Amino acid sequence: MERVSTGEAGWGKILSLPVIVAALGYFVDIYDLVLFSIVRVPSLKSLGLQGPELINRGVFILNMQMIGMLAGGILWGVLGDRKGRLKIMFGSILLYSLANLANGMITSLPAYAALRFIAGVGLAGELGAGITLVAEVLHKSARGYGTMIVASVGVSGAILANFIAANFDWRNAFFIGGALGLLLLILRISVAESGMFKGMEKKEVSKGNFLALFTDRSRFGRYIDSIVIGIPTWFVVGILITFSPEFAKALKVTGPISAGNSVMYCYLGLVFGDFASGLLSQVLKSRKKVVMIFLGLTTLGVVWYFLAGGVSAATFYAICTFLGFASGYWAIFVTVAAEQFGTNLRATVATTVPNFVRGMVVPITLLFQWVRGQLGLEGGAIAVGVVCMIVAFISLYRLEETFHKDLDYFEEFL
């Protein structure tokens, strides 16, 4: 497929079928990603669980989904470099769509957990494959616009999930998610494979070598730094937003605060943040400057969060929205990771990096639990947040600027 630039083709070519399909794929991906968290209580109650079991079993099922995503990130990433970006987009959405449909028919907890694991494996491939395809199809001067559209449309899937869950039975919410995915497969029939991947297929070069990320110091450093710059986003979502009712109580916020509403407002902010960060990267012609700006905004948002003692519920939700906006450099973060590596390793990196960042929620929450015992709820969160922000700034400093980088090259393995 011919690569295009904004100057040569305008928005008509940027809004091409690969970009639209990748955006809709990520939309359905996010819908499914957050759906269990939204329908956890009614779904588990329908299976006969009550009281503390709603949390204990809910955490178990959510962890199964996360383990599936970690495993799927490696699987789909390697296959994306060996078999093609488009095949992975097909395979991943087919897997989690079927898992969703089956999820709506479960009658036992083991079946629920198994299907969330399978769905997690499928969910892991969508964003990385989509970003890789868009980055390789569009000209380097327009890549930011493409990934901006993918992320902005994608994260709004959380808003739809919240609406569907509020107006339909939890089983129907899973059925709807599965149906949306299968409908999307029809659109993907007309999408062409990346020209860079087609060119690589004809060459004798090692493809999708995941272990190669750990055998070279420079490559390993780029990989770890690509992961670390995304950690603050999941500190915000995994700690400040997830436990917002507890923080709101400690901060003496006036009025009830629900985690569901906090998530909704946070993702609403993410929609605009992803759009703004992508657009700004094109205006400034820099990925690093934009990530630096949004890390700074995230720092300000965290400070505002903990200074919000005695505010109204509306103000608290406004802070959650701002935190979502400030964390909305997700597309740029994945794009930076994709642009750091050659065509024969790009899908592996772009697919594993966001899933490893999501997996960092586990050590972040464990560290928070330990520090909270020493410093209290607020003190523990502030300490963990400081660590996350510092390591992200350091990693960003070490990464190279990739805005003008030509991606048509291979990683050389010794």
C-alpha positions in Angstrom: 0.0 0.0 0.0 1.3 3.4 -0.9 2.4 5.6 1.9 0.9 9.1 2.0 1.7 12.5 3.7 -0.7 15.2 4.8 0.9 17.7 2.4 0.5 15.4 -0.6 -2.9 13.8 0.1 -4.7 15.7 2.9 -7.1 14.2 5.4 -8.9 12.1 2.8 -5.9 9.8 2.7 -5.2 9.9 6.4 -8.7 8.8 7.1 -8.1 5.7 5.0 -9.6 2.3 5.6 -6.6 1.0 7.6 -6.8 3.9 10.0 -10.6 3.7 10.3 -10.5 -0.1 10.9 -7.7 0.2 13.4 -9.6 2.9 15.3 -12.8 0.8 15.4 -10.9 -2.2 16.4 -9.4 -0.4 19.4 -12.9 1.0 20.2 -14.2 -2.6 20.5 -11.0 -3.6 22.3 -11.5 -0.9 25.0 -15.2 -1.7 25.3 -14.3 -5.3 26.2 -11.3 -4.4 28.3 -13.4 -2.4 30.8 -16.7 -4.3 30.5 -15.9 -6.8 33.3 -15.0 -4.1 35.8 -18.4 -2.4 35.0 -20.6 -5.5 35.2 -18.5 -7.3 37.9 -21.1 -7.0 40.7 -24.3 -7.9 38.8 -22.7 -10.7 36.9 -21.1 -12.3 40.0 -24.3 -11.9 42.0 -26.2 -13.8 39.3 -23.8 -16.7 39.8 -24.7 -16.7 43.5 -21.8 -14.8 45.0 -22.3 -12.3 47.8 -20.4 -10.0 50.2 -16.6 -10.2 50.2 -16.6 -12.8 47.5 -17.7 -10.1 45.0 -14.3 -8.5 45.5 -12.2 -11.6 46.0 -13.5 -13.5 43.0 -13.7 -10.3 41.0 -10.0 -9.7 41.5 -9.3 -13.3 40.6 -11.2 -13.0 37.3 -9.7 -9.6 36.5 -6.2 -11.1 37.1 -7.0 -13.9 34.7 -7.8 -11.4 32.1 -4.6 -9.5 32.8 -2.5 -12.8 32.6 -4.1 -13.5 29.3 -3.2 -10.1 28.0 0.5 -10.5 29.1 0.7 -13.9 27.4 -1.2 -12.6 24.3 1.1 -9.5 24.0 4.0 -11.8 23.4 2.1 -14.2 21.2 0.5 -11.6 18.9 3.6 -9.5 18.8 5.8 -12.3 17.5 3.2 -13.5 15.1 2.7 -9.9 13.9 6.3 -9.7 12.7 6.3 -13.2 11.3 2.8 -13.5 9.7 1.7 -9.9 9.2 0.0 -7.0 11.0 -3.4 -7.6 9.3 -3.6 -11.3 10.2 -3.0 -10.4 13.8 -5.8 -7.8 13.8 -8.1 -10.4 12.3 -7.1 -13.2 14.7 -7.1 -11.1 17.9 -10.6 -9.6 17.4 -12.0 -12.9 16.3 -10.7 -14.5 19.5 -12.0 -12.0 21.9 -15.3 -11.5 20.0 -16.1 -15.3 20.3 -15.0 -15.2 24.0 -17.4 -12.4 24.6 -20.3 -14.2 23.0 -19.5 -17.3 25.1 -19.1 -15.1 28.2 -22.7 -14.1 27.9 -23.7 -17.8 28.4 -21.6 -18.8 31.3 -23.1 -20.5 34.4 -20.1 -21.0 36.6 -17.2 -19.1 38.0 -14.5 -21.4 36.4 -16.0 -20.8 33.0 -16.1 -17.1 33.6 -12.4 -17.0 34.6 -11.4 -19.2 31.6 -13.2 -17.0 29.1 -11.8 -13.8 30.5 -8.3 -15.3 30.1 -9.1 -16.2 26.5 -10.5 -12.7 25.9 -7.4 -11.2 27.5 -5.2 -13.1 25.0 -7.3 -11.7 22.2 -7.4 -8.2 23.5 -3.6 -8.0 23.7 -3.1 -8.0 20.0 -5.4 -5.2 18.8 -3.7 -1.9 19.7 -0.1 -2.9 18.9 -1.0 -4.4 15.5 -3.2 -1.4 14.6 -0.6 1.2 15.6 2.1 -0.7 13.7 0.0 -1.0 10.6 -1.0 2.7 10.7 2.6 3.8 11.3 3.8 1.8 8.3 1.0 2.8 5.9 1.2 6.6 6.6 4.0 8.8 5.7 6.3 9.8 8.6 4.9 13.4 8.5 1.3 12.0 9.0 1.9 9.1 11.4 0.9 11.2 14.5 -2.5 12.1 12.9 -3.3 8.4 12.2 -2.4 7.2 15.7 -4.3 10.2 17.2 -7.5 9.0 15.4 -7.0 5.4 16.5 -6.5 6.3 20.2 -9.2 9.0 20.4 -11.9 6.8 18.8 -10.7 3.7 20.7 -10.8 5.0 24.3 -14.4 6.2 23.8 -15.3 2.5 23.8 -15.2 2.7 27.6 -18.1 5.3 27.4 -20.2 3.0 25.3 -19.5 0.1 27.7 -20.7 2.1 30.6 -23.9 3.1 28.7 -24.6 -0.4 27.5 -24.1 -1.9 31.0 -26.4 0.7 32.5 -29.2 -0.1 30.0 -28.9 -3.8 29.3 -28.5 -7.0 31.2 -24.8 -7.9 31.8 -25.1 -11.0 29.5 -26.5 -8.8 26.7 -23.6 -6.4 27.2 -21.2 -9.2 26.4 -23.3 -10.3 23.5 -23.2 -6.8 22.1 -19.4 -6.6 22.4 -19.0 -9.9 20.6 -21.4 -8.8 17.8 -19.5 -5.5 17.3 -16.3 -7.4 16.9 -17.6 -9.8 14.3 -19.2 -7.0 12.4 -15.8 -5.3 12.3 -14.2 -8.3 10.7 -16.3 -7.6 7.6 -14.7 -4.2 7.2 -11.2 -5.7 7.5 -11.6 -7.9 4.4 -10.8 -4.9 2.2 -7.8 -3.7 4.2 -4.3 -4.2 2.6 -1.2 -5.4 4.4 1.6 -3.0 5.2 3.9 -2.5 2.3 6.9 -2.5 4.7 5.9 -6.0 5.9 5.4 -7.2 2.4 8.9 -6.1 1.5 10.3 -7.8 4.6 8.6 -11.1 3.7 10.9 -11.5 0.7 14.1 -11.0 2.6 16.1 -13.5 4.7 15.9 -11.7 8.0 15.0 -12.8 11.5 11.5 -11.7 12.3 9.6 -11.4 15.6 12.6 -12.5 17.8 11.3 -11.6 21.2 14.4 -12.8 23.0 16.5 -10.5 20.9 15.1 -7.6 23.0 17.1 -8.9 25.9 20.4 -9.9 24.2 21.6 -6.4 23.2 22.2 -3.6 25.8 21.0 -0.8 23.5 18.0 -2.7 22.3 17.1 -3.7 25.8 17.4 -0.2 27.1 15.1 1.2 24.4 12.6 -1.5 25.2 12.5 -0.9 28.9 12.4 2.9 28.5 9.5 2.5 26.0 7.6 0.6 28.7 8.5 2.9 31.7 7.3 6.1 30.0 3.7 4.7 30.1 3.7 3.7 33.7 2.2 7.0 35.1 -0.9 6.4 33.0 -1.7 3.2 34.9 -0.7 4.7 38.2 -3.5 7.1 37.6 -6.0 4.5 36.5 -4.9 1.7 38.7 -4.5 3.6 42.0 -6.1 7.1 41.9 -9.2 6.2 39.8 -9.8 2.6 40.9 -9.7 3.5 44.6 -11.3 7.0 44.1 -14.1 6.3 46.6 -11.5 5.6 49.4 -9.4 8.6 48.5 -12.5 10.8 48.3 -13.5 9.7 51.8 -10.0 10.5 53.1 -10.0 13.9 51.4 -13.5 14.6 52.9 -15.0 15.2 49.5 -18.6 16.3 49.9 -21.1 13.9 48.2 -20.8 10.2 47.1 -18.1 9.1 44.7 -18.4 5.9 42.7 -15.5 4.2 41.0 -17.7 3.7 37.9 -18.3 7.4 37.5 -14.6 8.1 38.1 -13.6 5.6 35.4 -16.1 7.1 33.0 -14.9 10.7 33.5 -11.3 9.6 33.4 -11.8 7.9 30.0 -13.8 10.9 28.8 -10.6 13.0 29.5 -8.5 10.3 27.8 -10.5 10.8 24.5 -9.6 14.5 24.4 -6.1 13.9 25.7 -5.2 11.4 23.0 -6.6 13.7 20.4 -4.7 16.7 21.8 -1.4 14.8 22.2 -1.5 13.4 18.7 -2.3 16.8 17.2 0.4 18.6 19.3 3.0 16.1 18.2 2.3 17.1 14.6 2.4 20.8 15.4 5.6 20.6 17.4 7.1 17.8 15.1 8.2 16.0 18.2 7.1 12.9 20.2 9.4 13.5 23.2 8.3 17.1 23.8 4.6 16.1 23.8 5.2 13.2 26.2 7.2 15.6 28.4 4.3 18.1 28.4 1.7 15.4 29.3 3.9 13.9 32.0 4.1 17.4 33.4 0.3 17.8 33.2 -0.1 14.4 34.9 2.1 15.6 37.8 0.0 18.7 38.1 -3.1 16.6 38.1 -1.9 14.3 40.8 -1.0 17.3 43.0 -4.5 18.8 42.4 -6.0 15.4 43.3 -4.4 15.4 46.7 -5.0 19.1 47.4 -8.7 18.6 46.8 -9.7 18.4 50.4 -13.4 19.2 51.1 -14.3 19.8 47.4 -17.7 18.8 45.9 -18.3 15.6 44.1 -18.5 17.6 40.8 -15.1 19.1 41.4 -13.6 15.7 42.2 -15.0 14.2 39.0 -13.6 17.3 37.1 -10.1 16.4 38.6 -10.6 12.8 37.4 -11.4 14.1 33.9 -8.3 16.3 34.0 -6.2 13.3 35.1 -7.6 11.3 32.1 -6.7 14.2 29.8 -3.2 14.4 31.2 -2.7 10.7 30.8 -3.9 10.8 27.2 -0.5 10.3 25.6 -1.2 6.6 25.3 -1.2 6.6 21.4 2.0 8.7 21.3 3.6 6.4 23.9 2.8 3.3 21.7 3.9 5.1 18.6 7.2 6.0 20.2 7.7 2.4 21.0 6.9 1.3 17.5 9.2 3.9 16.0 12.2 2.8 18.1 12.6 -0.5 16.4 13.0 -2.0 12.9 10.3 -3.6 10.8 11.3 -7.1 11.8 10.7 -6.4 15.5 8.2 -3.5 15.4 5.0 -5.4 15.9 6.6 -7.5 18.7 7.5 -4.2 20.5 4.3 -2.3 19.8 2.2 -5.2 21.0 4.1 -6.2 24.1 4.9 -2.7 25.4 1.3 -1.6 26.2 0.4 -4.9 27.7 3.5 -4.9 29.9 2.6 -1.4 31.1 -0.9 -2.7 31.9 0.8 -5.6 33.7 2.8 -3.1 35.8 -0.5 -2.4 37.6 0.3 -5.5 39.7 3.7 -4.4 41.1 2.4 -0.8 41.4 -0.6 -1.9 43.5 1.6 -4.2 45.6 4.0 -1.4 46.3 1.1 0.9 47.1 -0.2 -1.7 49.6 3.1 -2.0 51.3 3.9 1.8 51.4 0.4 2.5 52.6 1.1 0.5 55.7 4.0 2.8 56.5 2.7 6.2 55.3 -1.1 5.8 55.2 -3.5 5.9 52.3 -2.6 9.4 50.9 1.1 9.2 51.8 1.5 5.8 50.2 -0.1 6.9 47.0 2.0 10.1 46.8 5.2 8.1 47.4 4.4 5.6 44.7 3.3 8.4 42.3 6.6 10.2 42.8 8.6 7.1 42.0 6.5 6.5 38.8 6.9 10.0 37.6 10.7 10.2 38.2 11.4 6.9 36.4 9.2 8.0 33.5 11.0 11.3 33.1 14.4 9.6 33.2 13.3 7.0 30.6 11.9 9.7 28.3 15.2 11.6 28.4 17.1 8.5 27.3 14.9 7.7 24.3 15.6 9.2 20.9 13.3 11.6 19.0 11.5 9.6 16.3 9.1 12.0 14.6 11.1 12.3 11.4 12.5 8.7 11.5 12.2 6.5 8.5 10.8 3.2 9.6 11.8 1.1 6.6 14.8 -0.7 8.1 15.6 -3.9 9.9 17.1 -4.7 13.3 20.4 -6.6 13.0 20.8 -9.5 15.3 24.3 -10.9 16.0 
